[in-house]
Amino acid sequence: MIRLQKLLSRAGLGSRRTVEQWIRSGRVTVDGRIARLGARAEAGADVRLDGRRLGLGGETPGAELLLYYKPIGEVTTRRDPQRRPTVFTRLPPPRQGRWISVGRLDVNTAGLLLLTTDGQLAHELMHPSGGIEREYLVRVRGRPGPGVLRQLREGVALEDGPARFDQISAPDPGERAGSHSSFHVVLREGRKREVRRLWQALGFEVSRLLRIRYGPIRLPRDLRPGSARVAGAGELEALRASLKRSVAAGGPGAAPASK
């Protein structure tokens, strides 16, 4: 049994505060009874808003997936107390429901941000058991040697527990001649500023960070910073399939598949 506010917000029907207002106003019923604050329900319950039954279980019918190229300087929240621009001001309206961001990118990170109207899908993608791969192009100051790269693959102790990259590319030989080095890194967690903190723990500062892939979804080459496009049905199904495979394989703690 899940609290109604959590159940409805997870399904992408509104924020928890909005759902609370619906309940206070007597607009929500559960199995024919007017709901009260604190009420709980199963995903399969007959939950209605103003007499209209709400879909809460399984895949959301008509769900949409949005690919957004987040530029540096925007925050991934609906409102910001510092009045910084948010990604939600640029997004096209969905056909129904509201956009829910799949995780966040910090204000100084750019690249692919996924949003969906399927609250359950967003929740499952963000849950630690999901273990979906995230790939980044990262530029660091300095020239990390083979020992540093090996340690980043094997694991580094952070304040919130050990972390590591599942994959890390060799640097471009041309860039190694300068003061910076670029790498492609892959990890299967979504901890706050994890990529930056991994490098920082070994004495290297990240000067540029761009997310280029989330699961099977890549940042489109023709998408410009600050622009978005709705994914096709095939991309949405590929993302769901990737999630199912990752969960079945054991999530972030699973051994890498052999190649």
N, C-alpha and C positions, 0 to 999 in steps of 0.2 A: 504494500500500500504506500502511495506517495502523496505528499501534500499537494492539494489542487494547484496552488500557485506554481510549484515546481513542475508539475505535470503539464500544465497548459503552456507555460513559458518554454519548456523544453520542446514542445511540439511546434513552436514558432508562432503561437497565436497571440502573443503579447508579452510585455515585460511582467515580472512578478508584481510590480507596483500596480500596473494596469489591471492585472487579474484580481488583485486584492480589492480594487475599486469596484470591479464587476460583482465580486462576492458581497461586499458591503451593501451594494445597491439591490441585492436580491435577484440579480439577473442570471445567476448560474444555478442549475439544478443537477443533482447526481441521482440517477435511478428514480427520477420523479419527485425528489425532495429538494427543497431550497437549501443550497449549501451555506455553511457558516465558515467563518475564518478558522483555520486549523483542520478543516475537513480533509480526509484522505480518500483516494480512489485508485482503482486499478486502471491500467491503460485500456482495458476492454469495457469499462463501465459506460453507461449511457449518460454522458456529460453533455449538457445543453447550455447554450447561451441565447437568451431571449427566445427559447423554444426550438432553436436550431441545433441539431446534434453535431458535436465536434469530433473530428477524426483524430484520435490520440495514439493509436497503436500501429506498429508496422511502418511501412514506407508511406510518406505523405503523398496523396494523389496530386498529380500536377506539380510536383516539387520542381524548383528551379535551382540551378547552380550558376553562380556568377564568377567570372575571372576578372580580377581588378589588379591593375599595375599600381601598387601603392608607391607614391614618391616619398622622398625624404621630407620630413617636416610635418607630416600628417600623423595623427594618433588614431588608434583602432578602437575608439570608444564613441558612443553616441553624443556625449557631452563632455567637455573638458573644462575643469575649473580654471585653468590658465588661459582659456579661450583660444587655444590653438586649433587650427583647422582639423576636422575629423574626416575620415574616409567616407562617412555616410552622407556628407553633403553633396558628393559627386555622383552617387549611384543612381542608375535608372530605377524607377519604381517596379517592383515585382508584379506579376499578374494578380497574386493574392498573397495574404500574409505579410511578412516583413523579412528583410534580410538579416541573417544571423552570421556573424563572422566565425570562421573556423580557426580559432586561435587568434593570436595577435602578432603583429610585427612592431617592434619599438619605433619610436619617432625617428631614429637615425638609420633605420633599415628600410630598404626599398625592395620592390619585387612583387612576386605573386601572392595575392591574398584571395582565398576562396571564401565565398559567402553563399549561403543557401537558405531557402525557405523551409527546409526540412529540419526542424529542431532536433529530432531524434538522431538524424544522420550527423549533424554538427556535434552533438554530445558524444556520439560513438567515435568520431574522428579525433576529438580532443582527449578522450579518455586514455589513460596510460596503457590500457590493454590493447589499444588500437595498433600502436607500433608502426604507423604509416611513415614511409621515408620522406624526409624533407631534404632537398639539395640546395646548397648555397654556393655562390661565387664569392669568395672572401679574399680581400687584399690586406696583407699585414705589413707593418713596418719591420724591416730587417730581413734576415736570411735564415730561416729555421733549418737546422741540419737534420740528417736522417734520424738521429736519436730523439729529437723533438717530435718528428712525425710518428715514430714508432710509439712513443709514449701517448700521443693523442689517440692512436688506434687502440692501445692496450687499456687506457683508462687514466683519468686524472681525478684527484680528490678535490671536490668543490665543497662549499659550506653546506649545501643541501644534499650531499651524497656524491658518490663517484659518477663520472660521466666519460663518454668517449665518442669518437667519430666511428661510424661503421665503415666508412670509406673516406679516404683522403688522397687526392691526386698528387702526382709529382709536379713541382712548380715548372712554369715555362722557363726554359734556359735563358731566353732573351731578357726576361724580367729579373732574373737573378743577378744580372749585371748592375742593376740599379739599387735603390734604397728600399724597394718594396718587393714582395713576392705574392703571387696569386695562386689560389688553390680552389679546387672543387671539393666540397666536403658534404658528406651525407650522414645524417643522424635520424633516429626514429623516436625522439622525444620532443616535447614542446616546452621544456622548462624556460623560465624567464631569462632572456639574454644568454642562453646556454653557449652558443657559438662564441660570442665575445669572451665569456668568462673562461672557457676552455683555453683559448689562446692567451688570455691575460694571466692565467695561472702559471704559464710557462714563460712569462716575461715578454710577450709579444702583443702589441696594440693593433687592433683591427681598424683600418682606415676606411674601408668600404665593405659593405655587406649587402648582397643582393640575393633574394630567394628566387630560384629559377625553376623549381619543381616541387610539387606536393603530390606524393603518390604517383599515379600515371599522368597527372596533369602538368604540362610544362607551360612556362610563361611564353605566350605567343610572340614570335619575332616582330609581328606587325602591330603589337599593342604598345601604345606610348604611355609614359608616366601620367597618371591621373585619368586614364581611360579604362573602360570596362567592356566586356562582351558576355552575353549569356551563352553558357556552354550548351552543346548539343546533347541530345538524349543519350548518345553513345558514350560521351565523356562522363556523364553522370553515372551511367551503369558501370563503366570501367572503374570509377572511383569506389562505388559500392563493392564491386567484385574484389578490388585490391584490399579493401578493408576486411572483407571476409577471409581472404587468404592470410593476411597478416595476423588476425586474431587466431585463426586455426593453427598458425605456425608458432604461436606463443608470445606475440607482441615484442617489445623492445629487448626482452631478456633472451630471446631465442637465438640459437646459433645461426650464423650467416649461412645462407644456402650455398652449396658448392657450385662452382662454375665449370 
